[in-house]
């Protein structure tokens, strides 16, 4: 990690984050090249129906042992095909339908190495895949002819050797990739429209096995036809497939990971080669890509190559791997907003030695272009900006800025014609401002502000809807200085409550509406010392918990039962004043950066110490944001040289 240049008093540094990666290696190849095959896992071995050679349909059926890295030819599959559905249920393998619009329902018994034909599928079809739940195999969509896509959804029960019909798939599609996860079947991508069986399909639909209903999820990030799919660690991995860039059709190397919990897509390490129509399965944290073809008409050259990809979770590697100095100065606060509407987050920086300054993101995480805002004339180092808040204060759907000053009144800037214009001054009697929290506290559909002060009480400023603020009569009823605040609905009553950290306690002010607040002091965890308070759902029970960092007593957590009743969590993290929170390893749980240490949330109300940054300097602030638009959070920190 880069050291800060010594002549800088302090700097803001960005540290980039990576999503989980896949490490690929080539393993024992197939005896010859195949495309259109399918693969499944049974008893930690891989079974692969070959599909098609370069010249003709193949009946070849293989087993692969990862332990010995060897392929074994098994009994040929009856009625060979490509574009069929394949599944494992109760220790047996099923291959259903396929090219030439088959209705064949084939069962393989690994104990006897033999196939048999069962009750045919009612609707003969090809370009299909399937989901599995319990003793049943679910097949929806597919081609019934070269002119027709069916929406029929038919289910095979392996115990009764019988078929039934379920709710039809809402969309027209064939050659979608299908996978089961928990109680849902995911149908992703493929092709098909009313007028064109090869029409573009980006949508993702889920079928609930229990309620017999369909729901649409977030689209695929890219058009994909015939990709591979598997599930690893409760995440859906979609690999390769045929895509289109403009008018050019080609196979892709791209790999996408879908987080079902958050309905989000992230890009991961690409395949070693472009590939489509290949077998794909997984064992533990390893993905197997078997055969396939380079794709892209008219070239359909088959692969015999087989690749094993090992998923490397964040806990196995550094999350943050690159640092960059952005600006000198004593940086007290950073706010993120796409100021110039280029879909990348820019920075607004509160600098002790200069006016509030916008740093523009160059789209690759560099911030070489900057612009100071109009401000007071500098007189001494105490008259500097200490906090920054960004929100639409005047209802014009553009970001405005509230700057909190130390020793001067606070300033409000409106966005006008791509410029920020100084519009208002909040008379704080030149208080020593610390930081700011923003939210609609009085439920009048505009953004209000809570401003903390070093030598005075915190102030609640209410917005009239036009970006003009008036100080509330509410004075927090506290004789001690509030160091940090956070806003959140802690008791699910629809009102934003105010959480304050003091020198010896953390206080929740429950918002009762109409300017009335009710005070509750949290169970005491620490003896003394200032720190930072943050809110997040740390235990995944759909309410906000409280995290407080303190340099003398460690980082403490109070868990919320959803009613605004708090319990002390039996967790003790490292000592620090500053912290940042977010899902760093993309597992759906909120992690914590506490000072120079990353603590990862494993989802079981446990935080595992992951890595410590090699930073000798004192930290003044920590912030997380996806600054390079790669789907994961990057870390900003402000620090000073210890000398």
C-alpha positions as a printed Julia matrix, in Angstrom:
643×3 Matrix{Float64}:
   0.0     0.0     0.0
   1.36    3.44   -0.9
   2.71    5.55    1.96
   1.51    9.13    2.21
   4.11   11.65    1.04
   5.66   13.16    4.14
   5.11   16.83    3.27
   1.37   16.25    3.22
  -0.23   16.87    6.57
  -2.91   14.34    5.69
  -4.64   12.91    2.66
  -7.77   11.17    1.47
  -6.9     7.8    -0.02
  -9.13    5.47   -2.02
  -8.58    1.74   -1.66
 -10.26   -0.37   -4.33
 -12.26   -3.46   -3.46
 -12.74   -6.67   -5.45
 -15.67   -9.03   -5.57
 -14.94  -12.72   -5.08
 -12.79  -14.15   -7.85
 -12.6   -17.47   -9.72
  -9.25  -19.16  -10.29
  -9.41  -21.26  -13.48
  -7.26  -24.21  -14.47
  -7.47  -26.76  -17.27
  -7.98  -30.38  -16.2
  -8.29  -33.73  -18.02
 -10.01  -33.16  -21.4
 -12.87  -35.07  -22.94
 -11.96  -37.87  -25.37
 -13.19  -35.6   -28.19
 -14.92  -32.27  -28.65
 -18.64  -31.99  -27.87
 -21.21  -29.22  -27.77
 -24.79  -29.17  -26.51
 -24.02  -31.54  -23.66
 -25.3   -31.35  -20.1
 -23.63  -32.12  -16.77
 -24.82  -32.91  -13.24
 -23.14  -33.8    -9.95
 -23.91  -36.97   -8.0
 -21.91  -38.21   -5.0
 -19.08  -35.75   -5.74
 -18.64  -37.09   -9.26
 -19.67  -35.47  -12.53
 -21.93  -37.15  -15.09
 -21.87  -35.71  -18.61
 -24.16  -36.44  -21.56
 -21.98  -35.52  -24.51
 -24.51  -34.0   -26.91
 -22.99  -33.62  -30.34
 -19.62  -34.18  -31.98
 -18.4   -31.97  -34.79
 -20.27  -34.19  -37.27
 -23.26  -35.87  -35.6
 -25.39  -36.46  -32.5
 -23.61  -38.62  -29.93
 -24.92  -41.21  -27.46
 -21.76  -40.92  -25.35
 -22.2   -40.64  -21.59
 -19.27  -40.09  -19.22
 -18.36  -39.94  -15.55
 -15.55  -37.74  -14.24
 -13.78  -38.16  -10.91
 -12.16  -34.93   -9.65
 -10.06  -37.01   -7.24
  -8.37  -39.0   -10.01
  -8.83  -36.42  -12.78
 -10.1   -39.17  -15.12
 -13.06  -39.64  -17.47
 -14.86  -42.99  -17.73
 -17.29  -43.91  -20.53
 -20.61  -45.27  -19.26
 -23.67  -46.84  -20.91
 -24.87  -44.9   -23.96
 -27.9   -42.69  -23.52
 -31.04  -43.82  -25.42
 -32.46  -41.42  -27.99
 -29.4   -39.13  -27.97
 -30.0   -35.4   -28.15
 -28.78  -31.92  -27.41
 -30.77  -29.05  -25.9
 -32.45  -31.31  -23.31
 -33.09  -30.97  -19.57
 -30.95  -32.92  -17.1
 -31.42  -33.4   -13.35
 -30.52  -35.53  -10.33
 -33.3   -36.74   -8.03
 -32.99  -39.39   -5.3
 -29.67  -40.71   -6.56
 -30.74  -41.16  -10.19
 -30.15  -39.05  -13.29
 -32.88  -37.86  -15.65
 -32.5   -36.53  -19.21
 -35.74  -35.23  -20.73
 -36.7   -33.96  -24.19
 -34.15  -32.57  -26.62
 -33.48  -31.93  -30.3
 -35.92  -33.17  -32.93
 -38.62  -32.05  -30.47
 -38.43  -35.17  -28.34
 -40.72  -36.17  -25.48
 -38.28  -38.83  -24.23
 -37.95  -39.22  -20.46
 -34.74  -41.14  -19.7
 -33.61  -42.4   -16.28
 -30.06  -43.54  -15.46
 -29.26  -45.75  -12.47
 -25.58  -45.44  -11.45
 -25.83  -48.65   -9.41
 -26.5   -50.74  -12.53
 -24.99  -48.4   -15.15
 -28.19  -48.64  -17.17
 -30.82  -46.39  -18.74
 -34.55  -46.89  -19.1
 -37.37  -44.89  -20.67
 -40.19  -43.63  -18.47
 -43.52  -41.88  -19.08
 -42.9   -39.34  -21.86
 -43.17  -35.61  -21.3
 -46.69  -34.49  -22.37
 -45.36  -31.61  -24.49
 -42.47  -32.65  -26.72
 -39.9   -29.85  -26.8
 -36.25  -28.88  -27.08
 -33.96  -25.99  -26.05
 -35.04  -26.58  -22.45
 -33.57  -26.81  -18.96
 -35.15  -27.7   -15.64
 -35.46  -27.03  -11.93
 -35.71  -29.6    -9.13
 -37.66  -29.49   -5.9
 -38.15  -32.53   -3.71
 -39.13  -35.49   -5.87
 -40.16  -33.39   -8.86
 -38.56  -32.01  -12.02
 -39.96  -28.74  -13.42
 -39.74  -27.86  -17.15
 -41.11  -24.55  -18.46
 -40.94  -23.05  -21.95
 -38.88  -24.3   -24.88
 -39.45  -24.9   -28.59
 -42.22  -27.24  -29.79
 -41.37  -26.5   -33.44
 -39.12  -24.14  -35.37
 -41.99  -21.67  -35.38
 -43.43  -22.02  -31.9
 -42.37  -21.39  -28.3
 -44.51  -22.97  -25.62
 -45.24  -21.42  -22.25
 -46.38  -24.74  -20.81
 -44.92  -25.7   -17.46
 -44.92  -29.44  -16.83
 -43.72  -31.31  -13.75
 -42.49  -34.89  -13.5
 -42.8   -36.81  -10.21
 -40.12  -39.48  -10.05
 -41.94  -41.47   -7.35
 -45.19  -41.88   -9.27
 -43.73  -41.73  -12.81
 -46.39  -39.17  -13.69
 -46.68  -35.66  -15.11
 -48.76  -32.68  -13.99
 -49.15  -29.11  -15.19
 -48.28  -25.99  -13.18
 -48.63  -22.24  -13.72
 -47.39  -21.34  -17.21
 -44.2   -19.33  -17.5
 -45.2   -15.69  -18.18
 -42.65  -15.06  -20.94
 -41.91  -16.7   -24.26
 -38.42  -18.13  -24.15
 -36.23  -21.04  -25.17
 -32.64  -21.95  -24.42
 -32.86  -20.15  -21.11
 -30.59  -21.36  -18.38
 -32.42  -22.72  -15.33
 -31.33  -23.38  -11.77
 -32.98  -24.1    -8.41
 -32.09  -22.2    -5.24
 -33.97  -22.71   -1.99
 -37.71  -22.63   -2.8
 -37.34  -20.94   -6.19
 -36.57  -21.95   -9.77
 -34.69  -19.24  -11.68
 -35.18  -18.98  -15.45
 -32.53  -16.69  -16.92
 -32.1   -15.21  -20.38
 -32.47  -17.3   -23.52
 -34.35  -16.21  -26.62
 -37.86  -15.75  -27.93
 -40.55  -13.22  -28.71
 -44.03  -13.48  -30.22
 -42.71  -12.8   -33.71
 -39.23  -14.32  -33.5
 -38.18  -17.51  -31.71
 -34.64  -16.08  -31.57
 -35.71  -12.67  -30.22
 -33.72  -11.1   -27.39
 -34.57  -12.02  -23.8
 -32.78  -10.4   -20.86
 -35.36  -11.05  -18.18
 -35.03  -13.28  -15.14
 -38.15  -15.0   -13.8
 -38.52  -17.05  -10.64
 -41.05  -19.78   -9.97
 -42.04  -20.45   -6.36
 -42.36  -24.21   -5.92
 -44.65  -23.79   -2.91
 -47.07  -21.1    -4.13
 -47.1   -22.01   -7.86
 -46.44  -18.36   -8.8
 -43.99  -16.48  -11.0
 -42.13  -13.25  -10.14
 -39.74  -11.23  -12.3
 -36.32  -10.29  -10.9
 -33.56   -7.96  -12.07
 -32.53   -8.54  -15.69
 -29.32  -10.23  -16.72
 -26.51   -7.68  -17.15
 -26.0    -8.9   -20.73
 -27.94  -10.74  -23.43
 -27.07  -14.44  -23.0
 -28.27  -17.45  -25.0
 -27.27  -20.94  -23.88
 -24.94  -20.03  -20.99
 -23.88  -22.38  -18.25
 -25.26  -22.06  -14.74
 -24.65  -23.49  -11.29
 -25.04  -22.6    -7.62
 -22.13  -22.16   -5.22
 -22.53  -20.91   -1.64
 -26.17  -19.94   -2.26
 -25.16  -17.72   -5.18
 -26.07  -18.27   -8.82
 -23.12  -18.31  -11.23
 -23.93  -17.69  -14.92
 -21.07  -18.39  -17.32
 -20.43  -17.73  -21.01
 -23.18  -18.12  -23.58
 -23.98  -16.54  -26.92
 -24.38  -12.76  -26.94
 -24.59   -9.88  -29.37
 -22.49   -6.74  -29.59
 -24.29   -4.52  -32.08
 -24.97   -6.78  -35.05
 -22.14   -9.21  -34.27
 -23.08  -12.48  -32.57
 -20.39  -14.28  -30.63
 -19.8   -16.4   -27.56
 -18.59  -14.58  -24.47
 -16.14  -15.26  -21.66
 -18.08  -13.21  -19.13
 -19.12  -14.64  -15.76
 -21.84  -13.08  -13.62
 -22.72  -13.79   -9.99
 -26.28  -13.25   -8.78
 -26.93  -12.48   -5.11
 -30.48  -13.73   -4.58
 -30.79  -12.03   -1.22
 -30.3    -8.56   -2.7
 -31.44   -9.29   -6.29
 -28.12   -7.95   -7.61
 -25.71   -8.99  -10.35
 -21.92   -8.7   -10.17
 -19.28   -9.53  -12.75
 -16.56  -11.99  -11.77
 -13.42  -13.51  -13.3
 -14.08  -14.43  -16.96
 -13.82  -17.88  -18.51
 -10.45  -18.78  -20.05
 -12.13  -19.12  -23.49
 -15.3   -17.97  -25.23
 -17.82  -20.74  -24.79
 -21.48  -21.64  -25.37
 -23.55  -24.87  -25.19
 -21.27  -26.58  -22.66
 -21.84  -28.77  -19.64
 -21.69  -26.93  -16.34
 -21.92  -28.13  -12.74
 -20.21  -27.61   -9.39
 -18.84  -29.51   -6.4
 -18.4   -27.51   -3.19
 -16.64  -24.26   -4.23
 -15.46  -25.55   -7.61
 -17.17  -24.97  -10.96
 -16.71  -27.27  -13.95
 -17.02  -26.13  -17.57
 -17.1   -29.12  -19.91
 -16.73  -29.06  -23.69
 -18.84  -26.57  -25.63
 -18.16  -24.55  -28.73
 -16.57  -21.29  -29.72
 -19.97  -20.21  -31.11
 -20.77  -17.51  -33.63
 -22.22  -18.57  -36.97
 -20.91  -20.19  -39.09
 -18.06  -21.35  -36.81
 -19.22  -23.98  -34.3
 -15.9   -25.71  -33.64
 -16.22  -27.97  -30.6
 -14.03  -28.0   -27.49
 -12.71  -31.07  -25.72
 -11.18  -28.86  -23.02
 -12.49  -28.99  -19.45
 -11.91  -26.22  -16.92
 -12.16  -26.23  -13.14
 -12.78  -22.88  -11.47
 -12.21  -22.42   -7.75
 -14.23  -19.62   -6.16
 -12.02  -17.59   -3.86
 -14.14  -15.87   -1.23
 -13.18  -12.54    0.26
 -11.97  -14.25    3.43
  -9.26  -15.98    1.37
  -7.73  -12.81   -0.07
  -7.28   -9.13    0.43
 -10.47   -7.19   -0.12
  -8.65   -3.93   -0.79
  -5.66   -4.0    -3.07
  -4.78   -0.56   -4.41
  -4.33    2.9    -3.0
  -4.31    6.38   -4.5
  -3.73    9.78   -2.91
  -6.5    12.19   -3.88
  -5.89   15.45   -2.04
  -3.75   16.95    0.71
  -5.24   18.72    3.71
  -6.97   17.71    6.91
 -10.05   15.96    5.55
 -12.88   15.73    8.06
 -15.75   14.57    5.88
 -16.51   13.21    2.4
 -19.88   12.96    0.66
 -20.6    11.1    -2.58
 -22.86   12.21   -5.42
 -22.89   12.0    -9.22
 -22.52   15.75   -9.62
 -21.91   15.86  -13.39
 -24.43   13.09  -14.28
 -21.94   10.69  -15.86
 -23.08    7.74  -13.7
 -19.93    7.82  -11.55
 -19.77    9.05   -7.97
 -17.92   12.32   -7.45
 -16.64   13.57   -4.09
 -17.46   16.66   -2.09
 -14.72   17.08    0.49
 -14.69   18.97    3.8
 -11.11   20.2     4.16
  -9.84   22.04    7.24
  -7.51   24.22    5.19
  -9.63   25.05    2.12
 -13.24   25.63    1.02
 -15.63   22.74    0.33
 -14.33   21.18   -2.88
 -15.84   18.94   -5.55
 -13.51   16.27   -6.94
 -14.78   14.84  -10.23
 -14.45   11.12  -10.91
 -12.75   10.48  -14.25
 -14.68    7.17  -14.62
 -11.66    5.1   -13.65
 -11.45    6.15  -10.01
  -9.11    9.1   -10.57
  -9.99   12.55   -9.21
  -7.63   14.94  -10.97
 -10.29   17.55  -11.77
 -11.64   19.58   -8.85
 -13.57   22.78   -8.14
 -13.74   24.73   -4.84
 -17.1    26.19   -3.8
 -17.55   29.88   -2.93
 -16.74   30.3     0.73
 -15.51   32.55    3.52
 -12.16   34.2     3.16
  -9.62   32.15    5.06
  -8.4    33.86    8.23
  -6.95   31.1    10.34
  -6.99   27.33   10.52
  -9.97   27.25   12.88
 -12.4    28.72   10.35
 -12.69   25.68    8.14
 -15.33   23.29    6.88
 -15.8    20.22    9.06
 -18.89   18.4     7.71
 -20.61   17.89    4.34
 -24.16   16.83    3.54
 -25.63   16.33    0.05
 -29.36   16.08   -0.72
 -32.09   17.74   -2.76
 -33.02   20.46   -0.27
 -35.24   22.59   -2.53
 -37.19   19.9    -4.39
 -35.74   20.52   -7.87
 -34.39   16.95   -8.17
 -30.78   18.19   -8.2
 -28.23   17.69   -5.42
 -27.61   20.6    -3.05
 -24.86   20.93   -0.43
 -24.86   21.88    3.24
 -21.39   22.67    4.62
 -20.78   22.67    8.38
 -18.05   25.05    9.53
 -15.91   25.22   12.62
 -16.05   28.76   14.0
 -18.36   30.13   11.29
 -22.02   29.89   10.31
 -23.0    26.97    8.08
 -23.57   27.47    4.34
 -26.18   26.06    1.95
 -25.4    25.7    -1.78
 -28.05   25.1    -4.45
 -27.37   23.42   -7.76
 -28.19   25.83  -10.59
 -27.21   25.39  -14.25
 -24.5    22.86  -13.42
 -23.0    25.2   -10.81
 -23.3    25.39   -7.03
 -24.48   28.8    -5.84
 -24.3    29.98   -2.23
 -27.95   30.52   -1.25
 -28.32   30.55    2.52
 -26.5    30.86    5.8
 -27.51   28.98    8.93
 -26.86   31.25   11.89
 -25.12   29.05   14.43
 -23.5    31.92   16.35
 -20.22   30.82   14.83
 -20.33   27.52   16.67
 -17.64   24.9    16.28
 -19.47   22.56   13.9
 -18.53   18.9    13.79
 -20.7    16.82   11.47
 -24.13   16.47    9.91
 -26.91   13.89    9.53
 -29.68   14.35    6.94
 -33.24   13.01    6.77
 -36.92   13.96    6.77
 -37.34   14.27   10.52
 -40.71   16.07   10.56
 -42.27   13.91    7.79
 -43.07   16.83    5.48
 -41.33   15.33    2.43
 -38.16   17.4     2.55
 -34.69   16.9     3.99
 -33.85   18.26    7.43
 -30.47   18.35    9.19
 -28.97   17.55   12.59
 -25.66   19.36   13.12
 -23.33   18.52   15.99
 -20.97   21.05   17.53
 -17.73   20.77   19.44
 -18.46   23.33   22.18
 -22.26   23.64   22.02
 -25.32   21.44   21.88
 -26.41   19.79   18.66
 -28.9    21.7    16.51
 -31.93   20.41   14.61
 -32.59   22.42   11.44
 -35.99   21.97    9.75
 -36.38   22.56    6.03
 -39.42   24.48    4.75
 -39.33   22.58    1.45
 -37.59   25.32   -0.5
 -34.17   24.69    0.98
 -34.59   27.31    3.7
 -33.8    26.05    7.19
 -35.12   27.18   10.57
 -33.67   25.99   13.85
 -36.02   23.79   15.84
 -36.72   24.56   19.46
 -35.76   21.0    20.3
 -32.4    21.22   22.08
 -31.77   17.5    22.74
 -32.02   18.24   26.48
 -28.4    17.32   26.98
 -25.75   19.23   28.84
 -22.96   17.22   27.26
 -21.58   17.59   23.78
 -22.89   15.22   21.09
 -19.99   13.93   19.03
 -21.86   11.9    16.39
 -25.45   11.34   15.24
 -27.33    8.93   13.01
 -30.94    8.93   11.79
 -33.18    5.88   11.41
 -36.61    4.5    12.23
 -35.69    2.34   15.2
 -39.21    1.32   16.32
 -40.98    0.97   12.95
 -43.44    3.82   13.52
 -42.63    5.66   10.29
 -40.66    8.45   12.0
 -36.92    9.03   11.86
 -35.38    8.78   15.3
 -32.12   10.47   16.32
 -29.26    8.45   17.79
 -26.54   10.45   19.55
 -23.13    9.45   20.89
 -21.87   11.34   23.93
 -18.72   11.12   25.99
 -20.1     8.47   28.33
 -23.31    7.19   26.71
 -25.34    6.6    23.56
 -28.84    8.09   23.55
 -31.84    7.36   21.3
 -34.37   10.16   20.83
 -37.57    8.48   19.62
 -39.46   10.78   17.27
 -43.11   10.91   18.33
 -44.08   13.44   15.66
 -45.06   17.1    15.93
 -41.64   18.02   17.29
 -41.9    15.7    20.3
 -38.98   13.39   21.13
 -38.68   10.77   23.85
 -35.26   10.03   25.31
 -33.8     6.58   26.0
 -30.25    5.94   27.2
 -28.86    2.66   25.89
 -27.44    0.05   28.28
 -23.95    1.2    29.16
 -21.08   -0.59   27.46
 -18.18    1.86   27.58
 -16.8     4.06   30.34
 -15.83    7.2    28.49
 -14.55    8.6    25.23
 -15.92   10.05   22.01
 -16.6     7.96   18.95
 -18.82    7.36   15.93
 -22.33    5.91   15.81
 -23.72    4.05   12.76
 -26.92    2.14   11.97
 -27.29   -1.13   10.05
 -29.16   -4.44   10.16
 -26.28   -6.52   11.48
 -28.27   -9.59   12.51
 -30.52   -9.78    9.43
 -33.82   -9.46   11.3
 -35.02   -6.51    9.2
 -34.49   -3.73   11.72
 -31.69   -1.28   12.44
 -29.04   -2.09   15.03
 -26.58    0.41   16.51
 -22.79    0.27   16.15
 -20.61    2.58   18.23
 -16.85    2.89   17.89
 -14.77    4.17   20.77
 -11.01    4.42   20.93
 -10.77    3.51   24.6
 -13.41    0.79   24.99
 -13.65   -0.89   21.59
 -16.49   -1.09   19.1
 -19.84   -2.04   20.6
 -23.14   -3.22   19.13
 -26.7    -2.96   20.42
 -29.16   -5.24   18.6
 -32.72   -4.06   18.03
 -35.78   -6.31   18.39
 -37.71   -4.16   15.9
 -39.62   -2.28   18.59
 -36.82    0.05   19.62
 -35.77   -2.24   22.46
 -32.04   -2.91   22.53
 -29.76   -5.62   23.88
 -26.0    -5.55   24.19
 -24.43   -7.9    21.66
 -21.73  -10.19   22.98
 -19.26   -8.86   20.45
 -16.13   -6.84   20.93
 -14.29   -5.5    17.92
 -11.07   -3.51   17.79
 -10.71   -0.06   19.36
 -11.18    2.83   16.97
 -12.85    6.23   16.71
 -13.93    5.99   13.07
 -15.77    3.22   11.27
 -17.55    2.49    7.99
 -20.17   -0.16    7.25
 -21.21   -2.04    4.11
 -21.25   -5.46    2.44
 -17.59   -5.81    1.51
 -17.49   -9.48    0.52
 -20.88   -9.43   -1.27
 -22.44  -12.16    0.86
 -25.53  -10.11    1.72
 -24.41   -9.21    5.26
 -23.16   -5.88    6.59
 -19.43   -5.81    7.39
 -17.5    -3.25    9.43
 -14.29   -1.34    8.76
 -13.12   -0.32   12.22
 -10.1     1.95   12.08
  -7.46   -0.03   10.22
  -9.19   -3.42   10.49
 -11.86   -5.15    8.38
 -14.39   -7.32   10.23
 -16.52   -9.61    8.04
 -20.06  -10.59    9.04
 -20.6   -14.32    8.46
 -24.39  -14.09    8.92
 -24.4   -15.95   12.23
 -24.08  -12.81   14.37
 -20.31  -13.28   14.27
 -17.68  -10.89   12.95
 -14.4   -12.4    11.79
 -11.27  -10.25   11.71
 -10.16  -10.34    8.1
  -7.33   -7.93    7.4
  -5.53   -4.93    8.86
  -4.3    -2.08    6.67
  -0.64   -1.15    6.7
  -1.32    2.46    7.68
   0.94    4.08   10.27
  -0.86    7.41   10.25
  -3.74    8.51   12.43
  -7.14    8.05   10.77
  -9.56   10.99   10.67
 -12.39    9.35    8.73
 -13.57    6.27    6.8
 -16.11    6.09    3.95
 -17.31    3.36    1.56
 -18.62    3.83   -1.98
 -18.48    1.94   -5.3
 -16.31    4.54   -6.94
 -15.24    2.49   -9.99
 -18.69    1.0   -10.75
 -17.51   -2.6   -10.53
 -20.24   -3.73   -8.16
 -18.27   -3.7    -4.91
 -17.47   -1.1    -2.27
 -14.22    0.84   -2.26
 -12.72    2.45    0.84
 -11.77    6.07    1.38
  -9.84    7.12    4.43
  -8.44   10.39    5.69
  -5.22   10.17    7.65
  -2.34   12.25    8.94
   1.33   11.6     9.32
   1.98   10.68   12.98
   4.68   13.34   13.24
